Amino acid sequence: MATEIRVPTLGESVTEATIGRWFKKVGEAVAADEPVVELETDKVTIEVPAPAAGVLEAVAAKDGDTVGVGALLGTIAASGAAAAPAKAEAPKAAAPAPAPAAAAAPAKSVAADANGPAVAKLAAESGVDVSAVAGSGKDGRVTKGDLLGVIAGGATAPAPAAPVQVRAPSPAADAAREERVRMTKLRQTIARRLKDAQNTAAMLTTFNEVDMGAVMALRSQYKDLFEKKHGVKLGFMSFFTKAVIQALKEIPAVNAEIDGTDLIYKNYYNIGIAVGTDKGLVVPVLRDADQLSLAGIEKTIASYGKRARDGQLKIDEMQGGTFTITNGGIYGSLMSTPILNAPQSGILGMHKIQERPMVVGGKIEIRPMMYLALSYDHRIVDGKEAVTFLVRVKECLEDPQRLVLDL
């Protein structure tokens, strides 16, 4: 008997995904728990493991199809039974032609809503003209989410903005040298969220610079002993995380968010660490980072970084952040103005450490300097608070004993 492969629960607020690619072709053997298909959601890329060993018998959703939670992706037949049915059905090669359409309809319906009516029924009930709705599904198909956005007055309005982005056709000589690639769900969400943050928050960036000499000396002195004891390298991110927490405790507005006409002050410190991957930027969260040691922070960041690049992050590991740190310095960035990770009210940008001439005690010295950039929501955070926050981070990094003494 065939074993069904279905879309797993994708996490809070995630109801659909796009088929990224199948790792196996129909007729190929699969082992139990071996990844068989990759799903792209608006937050992470997920590999769906085979629920049983056998042979991939059929594929119900193709690359690029949008599917909802619980949708049928394909079936796996027992190794011994798979080959015979495939042979027996060979003469009917032309018959399966309608199958892709039949398979696509349930997939589309489930994508619209895994537990409810199809798009047509919702359109009939609401009186919305489907032909006038910009679809976000494959090939411009309209999903239930698109309809709900229209019914709610544009609450999920990224799709209507799409026509604005349509470019004029390229000259024929240029068009032949262009490559058109559909944006992944993750990239679409990154684009939408960044633009939403710019449109919603009164965003402002303030700068400072920090002498990294003290942290570098401390790191150089203890890095070998630290790695030997904790099994992880001592990086700069743990120092920055600790310094940020110290500053957040003093300036709670930077750790707050707006909810309607209320301000929500977070009395906990879940620090998001931006991680670049080949599929886009993701921000896993160090939960209760104030309770972690330097070693605990480094271990968690190392684990998140590896799993982010392998596409193994869980959705709940990227939710609930109260403040974000992003390090463009690893790519050589000297200065930037980071965009807020909504609904957070602050994000700290780290940059490249560069030796520069500085006046120290009336004399010019060559010091390892780093520019810091704090982007913040001016609706919540006043300029004085933003500058004070950044100064506290600077003080903690230039005198790391403050982190140990909680000063």
Secondary structure as GFF3:
##gff-version 3
##sequence-region A 1 407
A	DSSP	beta_strand	3	6	.	.	.	ID=ss1
A	DSSP	beta_strand	16	22	.	.	.	ID=ss2
A	DSSP	beta_strand	29	30	.	.	.	ID=ss3
A	DSSP	beta_strand	35	40	.	.	.	ID=ss4
A	DSSP	beta_strand	45	49	.	.	.	ID=ss5
A	DSSP	beta_strand	54	59	.	.	.	ID=ss6
A	DSSP	beta_strand	66	68	.	.	.	ID=ss7
A	DSSP	beta_strand	72	77	.	.	.	ID=ss8
A	DSSP	alpha_helix	79	88	.	.	.	ID=ss9
A	DSSP	three_ten_helix	90	92	.	.	.	ID=ss10
A	DSSP	alpha_helix	99	112	.	.	.	ID=ss11
A	DSSP	alpha_helix	119	126	.	.	.	ID=ss12
A	DSSP	three_ten_helix	130	132	.	.	.	ID=ss13
A	DSSP	three_ten_helix	138	140	.	.	.	ID=ss14
A	DSSP	alpha_helix	144	151	.	.	.	ID=ss15
A	DSSP	three_ten_helix	159	165	.	.	.	ID=ss16
A	DSSP	alpha_helix	172	175	.	.	.	ID=ss17
A	DSSP	alpha_helix	185	200	.	.	.	ID=ss18
A	DSSP	beta_strand	203	211	.	.	.	ID=ss19
A	DSSP	alpha_helix	213	230	.	.	.	ID=ss20
A	DSSP	alpha_helix	237	250	.	.	.	ID=ss21
A	DSSP	three_ten_helix	252	255	.	.	.	ID=ss22
A	DSSP	beta_strand	256	259	.	.	.	ID=ss23
A	DSSP	beta_strand	262	265	.	.	.	ID=ss24
A	DSSP	beta_strand	271	273	.	.	.	ID=ss25
A	DSSP	beta_strand	275	277	.	.	.	ID=ss26
A	DSSP	beta_strand	280	282	.	.	.	ID=ss27
A	DSSP	beta_strand	285	286	.	.	.	ID=ss28
A	DSSP	three_ten_helix	289	291	.	.	.	ID=ss29
A	DSSP	alpha_helix	294	309	.	.	.	ID=ss30
A	DSSP	three_ten_helix	315	318	.	.	.	ID=ss31
A	DSSP	beta_strand	323	327	.	.	.	ID=ss32
A	DSSP	three_ten_helix	328	331	.	.	.	ID=ss33
A	DSSP	beta_strand	346	350	.	.	.	ID=ss34
A	DSSP	beta_strand	354	360	.	.	.	ID=ss35
A	DSSP	beta_strand	363	377	.	.	.	ID=ss36
A	DSSP	alpha_helix	383	398	.	.	.	ID=ss37
A	DSSP	alpha_helix	401	405	.	.	.	ID=ss38
###
